[in-house]
Amino acid sequence: GAVVSQHPSRVICKSGTSVKIECRSLDFQATTMFWYRQFPKQSLMLMATSNEGSKATYEQGVEKDKFLINHASLTLSTLTVTSAHPEDSSFYICSARDVALIYNSPLHFGNGTRLTVT
Amino acid sequence: DAKTTQPPSMDCAEGRAANLPCNHSTISGNEYVYWYRQIHSQGPQYIIHGLKNNETNEMASLIITEDRKSSTLILPHATLRDTAVYYCIVRGRSNFGNEKLTFGTGTRLTIIP
């Protein structure tokens, strides 16, 4: 089945530094990947849609200058949390859909990255 | 996007069938119903999806009412490993024309030994 890999699975960083999270589709190509954020005991919230070869589109209230997204290839999207602060501590999850499949084919999710900002 | 309503929590005895309901009364004609589950500290796992007809795979069955306003996910023989939060999602499009999944609060299913 389709596999989405995220790296790292856990990261701890100091306040003010930047952190990059990678999302890879291992056995399929994805023109679109989605980045979600999940705070403790809450549901997943869509942050942005990453489009291969073009700018990402951000959901309302998500700062595009703080959460930089790059989708340079059909198998890799990266999310960089810039100037991280403790309130950015969260569980970040990416998802992707196989471009070769039809519209209603399911999205597949990575196993998430737990970011802790100290 | 059509919103979904699920009970916040359910218990089920191990070995029994777990029936998880979902209401999506505002679903539109071309929107699919998807079910995912999330085990603690992991990414969501796809279970099943459907449009109108009932669906079955190796993990579960999906029963969609004729008017499509509700559905039920059935785990036929629940095991302890099925303890998770189950999300019923109607797939829509974002403001930018890309398809997206909007997660509600889900149902926390606990399998009791």
Interface residues (C-beta under 8 A of the other chain):
Chain A: V4 Q6 T32 F34 Y36 S43 L44 M45 L46 T49 N51 T57 E59 F91 I93 S95 R97 Y103 N104 P106 L107 H108 F109 G110 N111 G112 R114
Chain B: Y32 Y34 Y36 Q38 S41 Q42 G43 P44 Q45 Y46 H49 L51 Y87 R91 S94 F96 N98 E99 K100 L101 T102 F103 G104 T105 G106
